[in-house]
Amino acid sequence: MTSRESEVLEAMAERLSNQGIGERLFVSVSSVEKAISSIFDKLGLQAGETTSRGVAAVLACLSRERGEK
């Protein structure tokens, strides 16, 4: 994951909106959306799953940092 994607994911964990993330990171909402899409792709999170992909992404990254599967 890129450093920008990590920053976006951290902001997602803080429950910021895409606009809020963009304002914090000084990027456009479109850039935030592209980063989020990339995060979901890298974590294998597909649209239509029963859980929030944003929450699932944060949990997946936390699990990876702890060495869990």
Secondary structure, 3 states (H helix, E strand, C coil): CCHHHHHHHHHHHCCCCHHHHHHHHCCCHHHHHHHHHHHHHHHCCCCCCCCCHHHHHHHHHHHHHCCCC
